[in-house]
Structure formats: structure tokens, C-alpha cells
Amino acid sequence: MNTTSVWRATAPKTAFPILQEEATADVVIVGGGITGITLALNLVEQGTSVILLEARDVGCGSTGNSTGNLYETISSGIRTIVDRWGEDVAHAVSTARRKAVEQIEQRVRQFNIPCEFRRCALYRYATSASAQTSIENEYQGSLKAGLRAHFEKTLPTPFEQPHGPVLVLNNQAQFQPQAYVEGLAREAANRGCRIFENSIVLGVDTDQHVVSTANGKVKAREIVLATHSPIGMHLVQAEMTVKREYGLATRIPRGSFPEGIFWGSGVERLSVRSLDVDNESFFVCVGEEHKTGQQDTSISMDRLESAAHANFKVPEAEFRWSAQNYSAADGLPYIGRDATGCFIATGFATDGLTYGTVAASLIADQIAGRDNVFAPIVKASRFSPLKGAKGLAEENVTVLKSLVKDYVTDRESIPLSQLMPGKAAMVKFEDVSLAAYRDPDGALFAVSPVCTHMKCKVHWNAVESSWDCPCHGSRFAPDGTVIEGPATEPLYRHFLPGH
């Protein structure tokens, strides 16, 4: 299955070299998504020398596999922030996010980035009668957070009529996220930022302020881990839930789908929109979220395709993808310096395009010694057990269940001889348990099933052909190579003679 997103497939690519030297800079940034690239540009503009290290290529993670939507609210509902933190914090969240969207719009105009930026409305609607109450509660929460929300009676064609009034926020936005970060990366590089791709970080020495890759090192005064979940060991990892969400896109006649962000709430929670690029139009649908490593990913993708076809009568998907997100137990992101001395930016849930831009401005301010009014609210070192108790307890139970299921009950395995081409499974070879994948040509890849981050056991992701850790979200290629942290070390590969 081709798992390239429509954003990655339709954006021009700028290639950057591999780090193959020992270098120095004022700041080293690990991660080339919207957070890292935006921060790099912000810093070089204020006269700071910057080196950015990306494990694969710019935008390849959540940024290039997102919805491309920008909004002042949050996907889980701003009412959750009002209830947990109060109206003042909710207002601060919506204000910070509104300024971030404005900053993106200003950057697009400043650099003339061809990323299909447009202002549009956001529609939140109920697909079942039971979900309408949450829409009405969100309306009240939106007003308390300072959002200009209103109700409308109907949705445009081709939507079925909702089970009650539709909550609308005008003046939100959409863009092509991959094209945007590629444009920012070029501008940052033109201003002196040194960007290196295919440069996986293997170690972070916070005492010596050195970041190491297989072929080089960077010594810097400040280290920023813009890698979603920060790589290595960090306290916030125990306080976050990690999930995957699926996306698809298919070509549609131009003008056949209305502009806007459409969020359906009910049995099926879908985010849908259209994209116009290069005289073509695409229908984009995202949904079927679940905890990483805890569900058959191919079933999730099939469900999303079925829902898209049933609700919108669209053709078979041309692009399919998924992305990972991390949610903080108390509902707010973690941005700033943590106990390790590094700057981190994580816990964005599914709101990372806007929060990533918020984080880039905040960290740039902190590095420059400027005050930022949002910093105390989202500080990475905060501890809020009362506001996050339920989520924290649930996530620790999730980790414990994974450990018990995989170690105590010994997950079912099959003989290696039964592993067919194109399939993956836990196998037994000479009484050793291995995570094995046989590619369509019959080549065998066998690795240790134990995640190198905190020793949970990995599970197969059939959609993206990867081994995913259910505890903290690390992901590995069939040969054990790290795809996504927080793990920095690969799974140990076993070469089996004759197989």
C-alpha cells in the first residue's frame, strides 16, 4: 500500500545534505517539522547561528501527514480547557493560537510561498442526536474563551443535515503544510541556517551540549528537541497519551466540495476538507484515531475509507497515510526548557500545525531572553496532578497493560516457516522470540521485539509496514531502523542463515 500523503505527493522538494562533520552553533534543533523549521527561521532572523538536524527529510513526520487545518480552538474542544483551567487560560490558548495563524499567513505573504493558504470557516456538527449536547457545550466554552462562535442551521452540500445547530467559527484557515515548511526551510537556509537531512540523532549529551549522529556531532549553547515526543528519556513521556490517526485523499471535480474545515462528532469522528492545487482538487478525510500499537491498522484504514465513501460518495482513495500525535494528561502542551536542560515542544494532540508555530515563537523568545505571556501556562516543567490525574492514570494503566500482555502472557507466535511474503508476525526461531517481516519478494527481516526506549514490546503496523511501540510511540522500520522517537537506538537485527 502506498502511504504517501497528498501533501507530500504534491509539494516541491528541496534536498539538504547529511551531517558529516563536527560543527558548532548557538542553537542546534533536532526535528524538521513545522516547529523546528519555524523556530530555525525565527532564530536566524534575530542573529542566532542555527544547525537543524532531521532524521529523514523536512516535513516527513506529522507536519506532512496532517490535516492542513489552522484554527484558534482545539480539536478536542476549547470547553475542556475552560473546565480544567478556567476562562483566563482558555482565552490565552485561543489568543496564542490566533496569533500563530496570523504569523503563518504573514510568512506566506512575506516569502510568497505557494502553499494554497486560504481563510475559511470551521464547522463543528453532530452526526448523532447524542452528540448534539457536546456541540452546545462547546459553543458556551468557545464564548468563554473569547472565540466569535455562532450557530447555523444547515451544512452545505454534500453533507447530510446535522442533528441540530452547527457550531461555526469564521476566519480560520487552511494550507498545504508540506509546501509551507519546504518554503520556510529554503528561507531559513538562505539566511544562514544549516539544515541537514537523513541525519538521525543517536545521542544527546546535555552536560557537554553535544548532539551526535552516525557521521557527525554538533556542539551548541542550546539544544531544542522539536521531535514531537522528545527523544531520549523525559518525564513528560509518562504524562502523555500517544495515538495514530489516518488520512486519505482522492481526486474530485474542481468546485464540487465546499471550502471549510468540517468536524463531525458522533459515532464517526471525521475531519474533512478539500484541497485545490495545480488545477486539481482533492477530497481529504482524516479520522479513526486509536492508541499506537493497540489496534489493527489496516482495519482502521478500511473503516476510514468506508466512512468517506458512505458519507460523501467519493471514489477510491488515491493517497493514504497516518500520523502520530501526543496528548498531555492535563490538556495543555509542554513548551520550554525541561529538567534535562533542553527545550522541548510536545503534547500538541491533533492541533500541532498551530501549536508548533506557537512553540517556535515562544522558544525563540526564551532563547533571546524575552518575556512571553504564554510561557508560564505551558511550561515543560509544570506538574499538575489534579488537572491531569484522570489522563495520567489511564496512560500509566495502558503502559502496564502492554507490559503484562506482552511479557507475562507471552504474545502468540508462529513458526518462522509459516511467515508468508508481505506478512509480519512474532516468530520463534531456536526458542528465541523475534519480530519478523517477510517482504513481497521473500526477503526476511528479523529484529528484537523489545523497544530500545523503555523495553515494551513492539506491534506490527500493517498500513505503514513498521513496528510500533504501544507505550511511548517509538516506531521502527522492518530492519529495526528508528522511524520515530523517543527511541534513539534501533531494534537489534538478527540475521538468520538459510532464511
PERA-V72800 format. One record per residue. N is the residue number from 1. OMEGA is omega in whole degrees, -180 to 180 (* if undefined). BURIAL is + if it has 16 or more other ideal C-beta (glycine too) atoms within 10 Angstrom, else -. D_FIRST is the distance of its C-alpha to the first C-alpha in whole Angstrom. Layout:
<<N;OMEGA;BURIAL;D_FIRST> <N;OMEGA;BURIAL;D_FIRST>>
This chain:
<<1;176;-;0> <2;-177;-;4> <3;174;+;6> <4;180;-;9> <5;177;+;12> <6;179;+;14> <7;-179;+;17> <8;-176;+;16> <9;-173;+;15> <10;-180;+;18> <11;174;+;20> <12;-174;-;23> <13;171;-;22> <14;-178;-;25> <15;177;-;25> <16;-174;+;27> <17;174;-;29> <18;175;-;28> <19;179;+;31> <20;-177;-;34> <21;170;-;37> <22;-173;-;39> <23;177;+;40> <24;178;-;41> <25;173;+;41> <26;-177;-;42> <27;170;+;39> <28;180;+;36> <29;176;+;33> <30;179;+;30> <31;-177;+;26> <32;172;+;25> <33;-175;+;24> <34;179;+;26> <35;-176;+;29> <36;-178;+;30> <37;178;+;30> <38;179;+;32> <39;180;+;34> <40;179;+;34> <41;178;+;35> <42;-176;+;38> <43;-179;+;39> <44;177;+;40> <45;178;-;42> <46;172;-;44> <47;-179;-;45> <48;176;+;43> <49;-171;+;41> <50;167;+;38> <51;179;+;35> <52;-180;+;31> <53;178;+;29> <54;-175;+;25> <55;179;+;23> <56;175;-;20> <57;-173;+;21> <58;175;+;22> <59;-171;+;21> <60;-178;+;17> <61;-176;+;18> <62;-178;+;19> <63;-178;+;21> <64;179;+;18> <65;-175;+;16> <66;177;+;19> <67;-174;+;20> <68;-180;+;22> <69;-180;+;25> <70;-173;+;29> <71;-177;+;31> <72;180;+;35> <73;173;+;34> <74;-171;+;31> <75;179;+;29> <76;179;-;30> <77;-180;+;33> <78;177;+;36> <79;179;+;38> <80;177;-;37> <81;177;+;39> <82;-176;+;42> <83;-177;-;42> <84;-168;+;42> <85;180;+;43> <86;-174;-;45> <87;-177;-;46> <88;179;-;46> <89;178;+;43> <90;178;+;41> <91;179;+;43> <92;178;+;42> <93;-178;+;39> <94;178;+;38> <95;179;+;41> <96;-179;+;39> <97;177;+;36> <98;179;+;37> <99;179;+;39> <100;178;+;35> <101;177;+;34> <102;179;-;37> <103;177;+;37> <104;179;+;33> <105;179;+;35> <106;178;-;38> <107;179;+;35> <108;-179;+;33> <109;-178;-;37> <110;-175;-;38> <111;180;+;36> <112;-178;-;35> <113;-180;+;31> <114;-174;+;29> <115;173;+;27> <116;179;+;27> <117;175;+;30> <118;173;-;31> <119;-179;-;33> <120;176;+;33> <121;173;+;33> <122;-179;+;32> <123;175;+;32> <124;-172;+;32> <125;-179;+;32> <126;176;+;32> <127;175;+;30> <128;-178;-;33> <129;-178;-;36> <130;-179;-;36> <131;-176;+;34> <132;180;+;37> <133;180;-;39> <134;177;+;37> <135;-180;+;36> <136;176;-;40> <137;179;+;40> <138;176;+;38> <139;179;+;40> <140;178;-;43> <141;180;+;41> <142;179;+;40> <143;180;-;44> <144;179;+;45> <145;177;+;42> <146;180;+;44> <147;-180;+;41> <148;-177;-;42> <149;173;+;41> <150;179;-;42> <151;168;-;41> <152;-173;-;40> <153;-172;-;40> <154;172;-;37> <155;179;+;34> <156;174;-;33> <157;19;-;31> <158;-177;-;29> <159;169;+;29> <160;-178;-;31> <161;-174;-;34> <162;-179;+;34> <163;-179;+;36> <164;-178;+;39> <165;-179;+;39> <166;178;+;36> <167;-175;+;37> <168;171;+;36> <169;178;+;36> <170;173;-;37> <171;168;-;37> <172;-174;+;33> <173;174;+;31> <174;174;+;27> <175;175;+;26> <176;-169;+;23> <177;180;+;23> <178;179;+;21> <179;180;+;24> <180;-178;+;26> <181;174;+;26> <182;178;+;25> <183;177;+;29> <184;-180;+;30> <185;178;+;29> <186;180;+;31> <187;178;+;34> <188;179;+;34> <189;178;+;34> <190;-179;-;37> <191;172;-;39> <192;176;-;39> <193;177;+;36> <194;-178;+;35> <195;178;+;31> <196;177;+;29> <197;-179;+;25> <198;-177;+;23> <199;-176;+;26> <200;178;+;26> <201;-178;+;29> <202;-179;-;30> <203;176;-;33> <204;179;+;35> <205;-176;-;39> <206;177;-;40> <207;-178;-;44> <208;-179;-;44> <209;-178;+;41> <210;175;+;39> <211;-174;+;35> <212;171;+;34> <213;-179;+;31> <214;-173;-;31> <215;-178;-;32> <216;179;+;35> <217;174;+;36> <218;175;+;37> <219;-175;+;41> <220;178;+;41> <221;180;-;43> <222;177;+;41> <223;178;+;37> <224;179;+;34> <225;-180;+;31> <226;-171;+;29> <227;-174;+;26> <228;169;+;25> <229;-179;+;27> <230;-179;+;29> <231;-178;+;29> <232;-177;+;31> <233;179;-;33> <234;-176;+;34> <235;-175;-;36> <236;-180;+;34> <237;179;+;31> <238;-176;-;33> <239;-177;+;34> <240;173;+;30> <241;-179;+;27> <242;-177;+;24> <243;172;+;21> <244;179;+;17> <245;-170;+;17> <246;179;+;14> <247;174;+;13> <248;176;+;12> <249;178;+;14> <250;-179;+;15> <251;178;-;18> <252;176;+;21> <253;-178;-;25> <254;179;-;26> <255;-177;-;29> <256;180;-;27> <257;-175;+;26> <258;174;+;29> <259;177;-;29> <260;173;+;29> <261;-176;+;27> <262;180;+;27> <263;176;+;27> <264;179;+;27> <265;-180;+;29> <266;178;+;29> <267;175;-;27> <268;178;+;24> <269;-175;+;24> <270;170;+;22> <271;-178;+;22> <272;180;+;22> <273;172;+;23> <274;177;+;23> <275;174;+;22> <276;-179;+;24> <277;177;+;24> <278;177;-;25> <279;176;-;26> <280;177;-;23> <281;179;+;22> <282;168;+;19> <283;-178;+;19> <284;-179;+;18> <285;-179;+;18> <286;178;+;17> <287;179;+;18> <288;179;+;18> <289;174;+;19> <290;179;-;20> <291;-177;-;21> <292;176;+;19> <293;-174;+;19> <294;179;+;20> <295;176;+;18> <296;-173;-;15> <297;179;+;12> <298;176;-;10> <299;179;-;13> <300;179;+;14> <301;178;+;11> <302;179;-;12> <303;180;-;16> <304;179;+;15> <305;180;+;14> <306;-180;-;17> <307;180;+;19> <308;-179;+;18> <309;-177;-;19> <310;-175;-;22> <311;-172;+;23> <312;175;+;23> <313;-179;-;22> <314;178;+;19> <315;178;-;17> <316;-176;-;13> <317;175;+;11> <318;179;-;10> <319;177;+;9> <320;-179;+;8> <321;171;+;10> <322;-179;+;12> <323;-178;+;16> <324;175;+;18> <325;-178;+;22> <326;-179;+;25> <327;177;+;28> <328;-177;+;32> <329;-178;+;34> <330;172;+;37> <331;180;+;34> <332;178;+;35> <333;174;+;33> <334;-178;+;35> <335;177;+;36> <336;-179;+;38> <337;178;+;40> <338;-173;+;39> <339;179;-;41> <340;-176;+;40> <341;177;-;41> <342;168;+;38> <343;178;+;37> <344;176;+;34> <345;-174;+;32> <346;179;+;30> <347;-176;+;29> <348;-172;+;28> <349;179;+;26> <350;-176;+;24> <351;-167;+;27> <352;-180;+;26> <353;179;+;26> <354;179;+;30> <355;178;+;31> <356;178;+;30> <357;173;+;32> <358;-177;+;35> <359;-179;+;34> <360;178;+;34> <361;-178;+;38> <362;-178;+;39> <363;176;+;38> <364;177;+;40> <365;-177;+;43> <366;178;+;43> <367;180;+;43> <368;-180;-;46> <369;179;-;48> <370;175;-;48> <371;175;-;48> <372;-172;+;45> <373;-179;-;46> <374;-174;+;42> <375;-179;+;42> <376;-176;-;44> <377;-174;+;42> <378;-175;+;39> <379;-174;+;40> <380;-176;+;38> <381;-176;-;41> <382;175;+;42> <383;-175;-;42> <384;-173;+;42> <385;-179;-;42> <386;-178;-;44> <387;-178;+;41> <388;-172;+;38> <389;-177;-;40> <390;-180;-;38> <391;180;+;34> <392;179;+;35> <393;-179;-;36> <394;-177;-;33> <395;178;+;31> <396;174;-;33> <397;178;-;33> <398;180;+;29> <399;-179;+;30> <400;179;-;32> <401;180;-;31> <402;180;+;28> <403;-179;+;30> <404;-178;-;32> <405;-173;-;29> <406;-178;+;28> <407;-176;-;31> <408;-177;-;34> <409;177;-;32> <410;-177;-;30> <411;-176;-;26> <412;178;-;26> <413;180;+;25> <414;174;-;24> <415;-178;-;26> <416;-178;+;24> <417;-178;-;24> <418;-178;-;22> <419;-175;+;19> <420;178;-;17> <421;-179;-;14> <422;-177;-;11> <423;177;-;13> <424;-180;+;15> <425;167;+;18> <426;-177;+;21> <427;173;+;24> <428;176;-;27> <429;-177;+;28> <430;178;-;32> <431;176;-;33> <432;178;-;30> <433;-179;+;27> <434;170;+;24> <435;-171;+;21> <436;176;+;19> <437;175;+;15> <438;-175;+;15> <439;-176;-;12> <440;178;-;12> <441;177;-;15> <442;179;-;17> <443;-176;-;18> <444;174;+;19> <445;-179;+;18> <446;-177;+;21> <447;173;+;22> <448;179;+;25> <449;-174;+;23> <450;179;+;26> <451;-177;+;25> <452;180;+;27> <453;-179;+;28> <454;167;+;30> <455;168;-;29> <456;179;+;27> <457;-175;+;25> <458;179;+;21> <459;-176;+;18> <460;174;+;15> <461;-173;+;12> <462;-180;+;9> <463;-175;+;7> <464;177;+;8> <465;-179;+;9> <466;173;+;13> <467;-174;+;16> <468;179;+;18> <469;-178;+;21> <470;-175;+;23> <471;-177;+;26> <472;168;+;26> <473;176;+;22> <474;-179;+;21> <475;-174;+;18> <476;174;+;18> <477;179;+;15> <478;179;+;15> <479;177;-;18> <480;180;+;20> <481;178;-;20> <482;173;+;20> <483;-174;+;18> <484;-180;+;20> <485;22;+;23> <486;177;+;26> <487;176;+;26> <488;-179;+;27> <489;-180;-;27> <490;169;+;24> <491;-179;+;24> <492;-179;-;26> <493;177;-;24> <494;175;+;26> <495;-173;-;26> <496;-179;-;27> <497;177;-;29> <498;-179;-;28> <499;*;+;25>>
